[in-house]
Amino acid sequence: MIISIDWLKDFINIEETPEELSNMLSSLGLEAECDNQFGDIKDVVIGEVISVSDHPNADRLNVCMVSDGQKEFQVVCGAPNVAEGQIIAYAKVGSILPGGFNLEQIKLRGVESNGMICSSRELNISDEHDGILVLPESCTLGANFVDEYANKFLKIELDITPNRPDAFSHFGVARDISVFKKRTLNPLTFEAKNTNNASTFNISISNQNDCPRYIGAIVKDVKVGPSPTWIQDRLIAAGQRPINNLVDISNYVLMEMGQPTHIFDWDKVSSDEILVRRANKNESITTLDQDSYKLSESNLLITDGDKPIAVAGVMGGFNSAVNEETKTIFIESAYFDPVVIRKSSKSLLLSTEASKRYERGADPQGALPAFWKIINLIEKYTGGSFDGDFLDVNHTSLNNDSITLRSSEIEQILGVSLEKDFIVEVLEGLGFTVKVSNDSEFDCIPPSYRPDIAREIDVIEELARMKGYDNIPTDDSLYGHFFIDETDPQYYLQRFRDKLSGLGFFQNYSNSLQDKKTSNLFSNKSIPMLNPLSNKMAFLRTSLYPGLLKAAELNIKNSTNSLRLYELGNIHSQNGKKLGDMSEEIKLTGIILGDERINSVHHEKEDHDIFSIKGMLKHILGDSIFSQIGMVEFKNELYEYGFSLDAGDMHIGTFGKISTKLFKLLKISFKEAFGFDIDIEKIKSFSSEKVYRSINSLPKISRRINLLLKDNDSVGSILKLIQEKGGANLIEYHPVEIFKDKESIGENKKSVVFEMIFQHKEKTLEDKDVNPIIDEIIDIAQSKFNAKLRV
């Protein structure tokens, strides 16, 4: 948004230079940028065109005599609008224009030219360059152009964040400055008129939630023409192009008050009814820019009861546009639901000054003041007559929720205590209703133009802005006024990263958007984007595996023999059409492929297998977590064979050999790959409390049992049995060897060696302490799992 400094001065005294004002606004959270707009201009003065004659050698050039009040100069000019008697901006020989352009005496088609009669674009005022800039007759001849005229076009460009709709106007910006600098804020001026109890038209709204407020009125006998020079200058300074008095007045109110309005040619509206409704399927409209748009149910329309005459909150229709012949107008000032307008604007790829304000949340109580302001200006500058033909369909609520503000919370957040008088003065200056409950609590009701203020922390942010972030002292102590239970909420993620890096994994970052086919590869139902950039980025991802596999393929194609990749990221899915039916999960997903060890003089080549990924997963999660997780073998569209990781009823994740069918669907030419997929939020639920134990100096007893199992029997089941029956002295247990050979032990059999280590805290263990435990484990394994003891 572009702010005119001269316009701001209508509401508040501005003492700062443009650069100082820009820095101040940035410190208030309104990111501002100020270029050296007229700093390059040197020796351009106010001049007058004394005479205009045809160029002897060129049809499109004129020879002009220009006076600066003391001397006359001959200037060749090609502007079509140059005329005798005009007051103009004259750049003499030797003067400098923006961009470092130095004026010299030259000959144009054989005629000497001394300097230039300038256009608006050549002087950095606007982009207008179809003709020269014609100045008001009140300008003093010979005066410096910048001082005499151009300074009223000084501007600052603001990058307004979506949560500050109140700052999308000159008055809103002035309000922030007045509170911060403790300067008087001049109020908005308008005069309310008498209205009739019975209007000649009707306003209907099909859904009050879409349009909580709609104000309409008819003004007759308007005369369309150029708007006053001062309105045109204000709009030019704010980056707007003057069109005619009706359009310019509507835009003026928009830029001053932040409230969009629209003016229809009432004679072009085919009925006496205004109906606000959603668009029908296959309905279309041609807008003011004369582009045709196919509409959908996401678009809110203003209609004449039948056909659309505007896209509500976005742009008017060409079929109801005002022009030079317009005599009777219908004025609209409304409040539309921000979500509806944003969806409508995005679906049409049509962003306007009005839609930018509506979709951020215009002031529902600002519609009426803006309406009266526009009525006042139209009556004054178009000769129109408003006889009270008016309707205000108002379903908005005047009661905003009260927010309790605590002094203790202010000090906790900001690290500094604020005086009660300062708190009340700032909040009331920003439009809050403040009631002091006691010396330490305040009941605050936000103004209607601040929909972003909903919590206590939002109110504290306003106080911090107006205190000035630079004025809040820094506490050099270790903790200052802050206390939190966990110094780094993301520390557990960094632990995973460190462990994965230690295992030789590289972190991957893939696009969180996928095409429809990829997002539907898995059982989760994908969520489509409303306005995707392309079909390849039309859905939120449902798994991290596709991105990892595609990244791995790229590395393999570039001569990488083996690879370990992981990604930490969000996936999304939906169980219904409502927003609450959509879920978001943080996943840790990794893949390994290629050789675990390459062939060398030290060892033979060794391929990755299912035990490789399991061992890595155990290291990543840690023994304390991994020991609480059970594993159940399964198959699905993702794994050729895999294991589900569960802790009771809680599903933690999966790991296994990735299915070759998935490779084919993703058009990836891997031989094999293994992967794991872990739900980070579930892992966080496990206790991360560290337990410290003194070093036990007593001897350990190690026992091994060799069990013959079926090939599809779970080793994890035996480990769980050992854990349950091992007793308090069992300090470590794990499988140490798995052997398969159909000739010696039979087909579909495996021999697994389990090691158990026992240690007592206070005495040396003997065989009689350990052997009964081993015997019980063997007996249960034989009876429950049909295992056989190998000796």
Residue pairs with C-beta under 8 A, 6 or more apart in sequence:
1 157
1 158
1 160
1 167
1 168
2 155
2 156
2 157
2 158
2 237
2 238
2 239
3 155
3 156
3 157
3 158
3 170
3 173
3 238
4 152
4 153
4 154
4 155
4 170
4 234
4 237
4 238
5 14
5 18
5 21
5 154
5 155
5 156
6 151
6 152
6 153
6 154
6 234
6 237
7 170
7 234
7 237
7 238
7 255
7 256
8 14
8 170
8 173
8 174
8 177
10 170
10 186
11 170
11 171
11 174
11 175
11 178
11 185
11 186
12 174
12 177
12 178
12 183
12 184
12 185
12 186
13 183
13 184
14 21
14 177
16 24
18 34
18 37
18 154
18 156
19 34
21 32
21 34
21 156
22 32
22 33
22 34
22 156
23 32
24 177
24 180
24 181
25 31
25 32
25 156
25 158
25 173
25 176
25 177
26 32
27 468
27 469
27 470
28 176
28 177
28 180
28 465
28 466
29 161
29 164
29 465
30 158
30 160
30 164
30 167
30 173
30 176
31 158
31 159
31 160
31 161
32 156
32 157
32 158
32 159
33 156
33 157
33 158
33 159
34 156
34 157
37 124
37 153
37 154
37 155
38 98
38 123
38 124
38 146
38 150
38 151
38 154
40 96
40 97
40 98
40 99
40 100
41 95
41 96
41 97
41 98
41 123
41 124
41 145
41 146
41 150
42 95
42 96
43 91
43 92
43 94
43 95
43 96
44 89
44 90
44 91
44 92
44 95
44 97
44 118
44 123
44 144
44 145
44 146
45 68
45 89
45 90
45 92
45 142
45 143
45 144
45 145
46 68
46 69
46 87
46 88
46 89
46 90
46 135
46 139
46 140
46 141
46 142
46 143
46 144
46 145
46 148
46 149
47 66
47 67
47 68
47 69
47 87
47 88
47 89
47 90
47 117
47 141
47 142
48 66
48 67
48 69
48 85
48 86
48 87
48 88
48 141
49 64
49 65
49 66
49 82
49 83
49 84
49 85
49 86
49 88
49 117
50 64
50 65
50 66
50 67
50 72
50 84
51 64
51 65
51 84
52 62
52 63
52 64
52 82
52 83
52 84
53 62
53 63
53 64
54 62
54 63
55 61
55 62
55 63
55 76
55 108
55 109
55 111
56 63
56 110
56 111
57 109
57 110
57 111
58 108
58 109
60 78
61 76
61 77
61 78
61 108
61 109
61 111
62 76
62 77
62 78
62 82
63 74
63 75
63 76
63 77
63 111
64 74
64 75
64 76
64 77
64 82
64 117
65 72
65 73
65 74
65 75
66 72
66 73
66 74
66 75
66 88
66 90
66 115
66 117
67 73
67 141
68 90
68 92
68 141
68 142
69 140
69 141
69 142
70 142
73 90
73 92
73 114
73 115
74 111
74 112
74 113
74 114
75 90
75 113
75 114
75 115
75 116
75 117
76 108
76 109
76 111
76 112
76 113
77 116
77 117
77 132
79 117
79 119
79 131
79 132
80 130
80 131
81 130
81 131
81 132
81 134
82 88
82 117
82 131
82 132
86 132
86 134
86 135
87 134
87 135
87 136
87 137
87 139
87 141
88 117
88 118
88 132
88 133
88 134
88 135
89 117
89 118
89 123
89 132
89 133
89 135
89 145
89 149
90 115
90 116
90 117
90 118
90 145
91 97
91 103
91 115
91 116
91 117
91 118
92 103
92 114
92 115
93 103
93 104
93 105
93 114
93 115
94 102
94 103
94 104
95 102
95 103
95 115
96 102
96 103
97 103
97 116
97 118
97 122
97 123
98 122
98 123
98 124
103 115
103 116
105 112
105 113
105 114
105 115
106 112
106 113
107 113
116 122
117 132
118 132
118 133
119 128
119 129
119 130
119 131
119 132
119 133
120 126
120 127
120 128
120 129
120 133
120 236
121 127
121 128
121 129
122 129
123 133
123 145
123 150
125 133
125 150
125 153
125 236
126 153
126 236
126 241
128 236
128 241
135 149
136 149
136 229
139 148
139 149
140 148
152 233
152 237
153 233
153 236
153 237
154 237
155 237
155 238
155 239
158 167
158 173
160 167
160 168
162 360
163 360
163 452
164 360
164 452
165 258
165 357
165 360
165 361
165 362
165 363
165 449
165 451
165 452
166 172
166 175
166 258
166 363
166 447
166 449
166 450
167 173
167 176
168 258
168 356
168 357
168 360
169 254
169 255
169 256
169 257
169 258
169 259
170 238
170 255
170 256
171 188
171 256
171 257
171 258
172 258
172 449
174 185
175 185
175 429
175 430
175 431
176 430
176 465
177 183
178 184
178 185
178 429
179 426
179 429
179 430
179 466
180 465
180 466
180 468
185 429
188 256
188 257
188 369
188 373
189 373
190 369
190 372
190 373
190 376
191 372
191 376
192 372
193 372
193 375
193 386
193 388
194 388
195 388
195 390
196 387
196 388
196 389
196 390
199 218
199 389
199 390
199 391
200 218
200 272
200 389
201 216
201 218
201 272
201 273
201 274
201 330
201 389
201 391
202 272
202 273
202 274
202 391
203 214
203 216
203 273
203 274
203 276
203 391
203 393
204 273
204 274
204 275
204 276
204 305
205 211
205 214
205 275
205 276
205 277
205 393
205 395
206 275
206 276
206 277
206 278
207 277
207 278
208 395
209 337
210 276
210 278
210 300
210 312
210 336
210 337
210 340
211 276
211 300
211 312
211 334
211 335
211 336
211 337
212 335
212 337
212 364
212 394
212 395
212 396
213 334
213 335
213 364
213 367
213 392
213 393
213 394
213 395
213 396
214 274
214 276
214 332
214 334
214 335
214 391
214 392
214 393
215 332
215 333
215 334
215 367
215 368
215 371
215 390
215 391
215 392
215 393
216 274
216 330
216 331
216 332
216 333
216 390
216 391
217 330
217 331
217 371
217 375
217 386
217 389
217 390
217 391
218 266
218 328
218 329
218 330
218 331
218 386
218 389
219 328
219 329
219 331
219 375
219 378
219 379
219 384
219 385
219 386
220 327
220 328
220 384
220 385
220 387
221 327
221 328
221 383
221 384
221 385
222 246
222 326
222 327
222 328
222 329
222 378
222 382
222 383
222 384
223 382
223 383
223 384
224 244
224 245
224 246
224 322
224 323
224 324
224 325
224 326
224 382
225 244
225 245
225 324
225 382
226 232
226 242
226 244
226 245
227 242
227 244
227 245
227 248
227 249
227 381
228 245
228 381
231 242
231 245
231 248
231 249
231 252
231 381
232 242
232 248
234 252
234 255
235 241
235 242
235 248
235 251
235 252
235 255
236 242
238 255
240 251
240 255
242 248
244 322
244 324
245 378
245 381
245 382
246 263
246 322
246 326
246 329
246 378
246 382
247 263
247 322
249 374
249 377
249 378
249 381
249 382
250 261
250 262
250 263
250 374
251 353
252 377
253 259
253 261
253 370
253 373
253 374
253 377
254 260
254 261
254 353
254 354
254 357
256 373
257 366
257 369
257 370
257 373
258 357
258 362
258 363
258 366
258 449
259 333
259 357
259 362
259 363
259 366
259 367
259 369
259 370
260 313
260 353
260 354
260 357
260 358
260 362
261 331
261 332
261 333
261 370
261 371
261 374
262 302
262 310
262 316
262 331
262 332
262 354
263 322
263 329
263 330
263 331
263 332
264 309
264 310
264 316
264 320
264 322
264 329
264 330
264 331
264 332
265 320
265 321
265 322
265 323
265 326
265 328
265 329
265 330
266 328
266 329
266 330
267 326
267 327
267 328
268 309
268 319
268 320
268 321
269 304
269 309
269 320
269 330
270 304
270 306
270 307
271 304
271 305
271 306
273 304
273 305
274 302
274 303
274 304
274 305
274 330
274 332
275 302
275 303
275 304
275 305
276 300
276 301
276 302
276 303
276 312
277 300
277 301
277 303
278 297
278 298
278 299
278 300
278 301
279 295
279 296
279 297
279 298
279 299
279 300
279 301
279 308
280 295
280 297
281 296
281 297
282 294
283 294
283 295
283 301
283 308
284 292
284 293
284 294
284 295
285 292
285 293
285 295
285 301
285 308
285 310
285 311
285 317
286 292
286 293
286 317
286 318
286 319
287 293
287 311
287 315
287 316
287 317
287 318
287 350
288 315
288 316
288 317
288 318
288 321
289 315
290 318
293 311
293 348
293 350
295 301
295 308
295 311
295 348
296 347
298 340
298 343
298 344
298 347
299 311
299 344
299 347
299 348
300 311
300 312
300 313
300 336
300 340
300 341
300 344
301 308
301 310
301 311
301 312
302 308
302 309
302 310
302 311
302 312
302 332
303 309
304 320
307 319
308 317
309 316
309 317
309 319
309 320
310 316
310 317
310 320
310 332
311 317
311 344
311 348
311 350
312 334
312 336
312 340
312 341
312 344
313 334
313 336
313 340
313 341
313 344
313 345
313 354
313 355
313 358
313 359
314 341
314 344
314 345
314 348
314 350
314 352
314 354
314 355
314 358
315 350
315 352
315 354
315 355
322 329
329 378
329 384
331 371
331 374
331 375
331 378
333 367
333 368
333 370
333 371
333 374
334 367
335 362
335 363
335 364
335 367
335 396
336 358
336 362
338 358
338 359
338 360
338 361
338 362
338 451
339 359
341 355
341 358
341 359
342 355
342 359
343 530
344 355
345 351
345 352
345 355
345 359
346 530
346 531
347 530
347 531
349 531
361 451
361 452
363 448
363 449
364 396
364 448
365 396
365 398
365 448
365 449
366 448
366 449
368 392
375 386
378 384
378 386
379 385
379 386
398 448
400 445
400 446
400 447
400 448
401 445
401 454
402 443
402 444
402 445
403 443
403 444
403 445
403 446
403 453
403 454
403 455
403 456
403 458
403 459
404 437
404 441
404 442
404 443
404 444
404 456
405 423
405 441
405 442
405 443
405 444
405 456
405 459
405 460
406 440
406 441
406 456
407 417
407 418
407 420
407 423
407 439
407 440
407 441
408 440
409 456
409 460
410 417
410 418
410 423
410 460
410 463
411 417
411 418
411 481
412 481
412 482
413 457
413 460
413 464
414 460
414 463
414 464
414 467
414 472
414 481
415 472
415 473
415 474
415 475
415 480
415 481
415 482
416 467
416 472
416 473
418 463
418 467
420 436
420 439
422 463
422 467
423 434
423 442
423 463
424 434
424 436
424 442
426 462
426 463
426 466
426 467
427 434
427 442
427 444
427 459
427 462
427 463
428 434
429 466
430 447
430 450
430 462
430 466
431 446
431 447
431 449
431 450
432 444
432 445
432 446
432 447
432 459
433 444
433 445
433 447
434 442
434 443
434 444
434 445
435 442
435 443
435 444
436 442
437 443
444 459
446 453
446 454
446 459
452 458
453 459
453 462
464 472
475 481
488 494
492 680
492 683
492 684
492 688
493 568
493 680
496 568
496 588
496 620
497 507
497 568
499 619
499 620
500 507
500 566
500 590
500 620
501 507
503 564
503 616
503 619
503 620
504 564
505 564
505 565
505 566
505 590
506 563
506 564
506 565
506 566
507 565
507 566
507 567
507 568
508 547
508 548
508 551
508 565
508 566
508 567
509 567
509 569
510 541
510 544
510 546
510 547
510 548
510 550
510 551
510 567
510 569
511 537
511 541
511 547
512 540
512 541
512 569
512 570
513 529
513 532
513 536
513 537
513 538
513 539
513 540
513 541
514 526
514 536
514 537
514 538
514 539
514 540
514 541
514 542
514 546
515 535
515 536
515 537
515 538
515 539
516 526
516 528
516 535
516 538
516 539
517 665
518 539
518 541
518 546
518 666
519 526
519 539
519 540
519 541
519 542
520 526
520 539
520 542
521 542
521 543
521 546
521 637
521 662
521 665
521 666
522 542
522 543
522 637
522 638
523 636
523 637
524 542
524 543
524 571
524 573
525 542
525 573
525 574
525 575
526 539
526 540
526 541
526 542
526 572
526 573
526 574
527 539
527 540
527 572
527 573
527 574
527 582
528 538
528 539
529 537
529 538
529 539
529 540
532 538
532 539
540 571
540 572
541 547
541 569
541 571
541 572
542 571
542 572
542 573
543 571
543 587
543 589
543 638
543 677
544 567
544 569
544 571
544 587
544 589
544 677
545 589
545 591
545 638
545 658
545 662
545 675
545 677
546 666
547 567
548 565
548 566
548 567
548 589
548 590
548 591
548 675
549 591
549 658
549 662
549 663
549 666
549 668
549 670
549 673
550 666
550 668
551 565
552 563
552 565
552 591
552 593
552 668
552 670
552 673
553 668
553 669
553 670
555 563
556 563
556 593
556 594
556 670
560 594
561 594
561 595
561 598
562 592
562 593
562 594
562 595
562 596
562 598
562 608
563 591
563 592
563 593
563 594
564 590
564 591
564 592
565 590
565 591
566 588
566 589
566 590
566 591
567 587
567 588
567 589
567 590
568 586
568 587
568 588
568 680
569 586
569 587
569 589
570 584
570 585
570 586
570 587
571 584
571 585
571 587
572 582
572 583
572 584
572 585
573 582
573 583
574 581
574 582
574 583
575 581
575 582
575 583
585 679
585 680
585 681
586 679
586 680
586 681
587 677
587 678
587 679
587 680
588 620
588 676
588 677
588 678
588 680
588 683
589 675
589 676
589 677
589 678
590 616
590 675
590 676
591 658
591 673
591 674
591 675
592 608
592 612
592 613
592 616
592 673
592 674
592 675
593 608
593 670
593 671
593 672
593 673
593 674
594 608
595 605
595 606
595 607
595 608
596 606
596 607
596 608
596 609
596 612
597 603
597 604
597 605
597 606
598 605
599 605
608 672
608 674
609 674
610 641
610 656
610 657
610 674
611 738
612 674
613 655
613 656
613 674
613 675
613 676
614 643
614 655
616 676
617 626
617 655
617 676
617 678
618 626
621 629
621 678
621 683
624 686
624 687
625 683
625 686
627 723
628 647
628 686
629 645
629 646
629 647
629 652
630 645
630 646
630 647
630 716
630 720
631 643
631 644
631 645
631 646
631 714
631 716
632 643
632 644
632 646
632 714
633 641
633 642
633 643
633 644
633 712
633 714
634 642
634 643
634 644
634 654
635 641
635 642
636 642
637 659
637 661
637 662
638 654
638 656
638 658
638 659
638 662
639 654
639 656
639 657
639 658
639 659
640 656
640 657
640 658
640 659
640 660
641 656
641 657
642 654
642 655
642 656
642 657
643 654
643 655
643 656
644 651
644 653
644 654
645 651
645 652
645 653
645 654
645 655
645 678
646 652
647 682
647 686
650 682
650 685
651 679
651 682
652 678
652 679
652 682
652 683
653 676
653 677
653 678
653 679
653 682
654 676
654 677
655 674
655 675
655 676
655 677
656 674
656 675
657 672
657 673
657 674
658 672
658 673
658 674
658 675
660 670
660 672
663 669
663 670
663 673
696 759
696 761
698 759
698 760
698 761
698 762
698 763
698 764
698 765
699 759
699 764
699 765
700 731
700 757
700 758
700 759
701 757
701 758
701 759
701 765
701 769
701 770
702 755
702 756
702 757
702 758
703 755
703 756
703 757
703 758
703 770
703 774
704 736
704 753
704 754
704 755
704 756
705 753
705 754
705 756
705 774
705 777
705 778
705 789
706 751
706 752
706 753
706 754
706 789
706 790
706 791
707 718
707 751
707 752
707 754
707 778
707 781
707 787
707 788
707 789
707 790
708 745
708 749
708 750
708 751
708 787
708 788
708 789
708 790
709 715
709 718
709 749
709 750
709 751
709 752
709 785
709 787
710 748
710 749
710 750
710 786
711 740
711 748
711 749
711 750
712 748
713 750
713 785
713 787
715 735
715 738
715 752
717 785
718 752
718 754
718 781
718 785
718 787
719 733
719 734
719 735
719 754
721 777
721 780
721 781
721 784
722 730
722 733
722 754
722 756
722 777
723 730
723 733
725 773
725 776
725 777
725 780
726 733
726 756
726 758
726 773
726 777
727 773
729 758
729 759
729 760
729 765
729 769
729 770
730 756
730 757
730 758
730 773
731 757
731 758
731 759
732 755
732 756
732 757
733 754
733 755
733 756
733 757
734 754
734 755
735 752
735 753
735 754
735 755
736 753
736 754
736 755
737 751
737 752
737 753
738 750
738 751
738 752
738 753
739 745
739 750
739 751
739 752
739 753
740 749
740 750
740 751
742 748
742 749
745 751
745 790
751 790
756 774
758 765
758 769
758 770
758 773
759 765
760 769
778 789
781 787
782 788
782 789
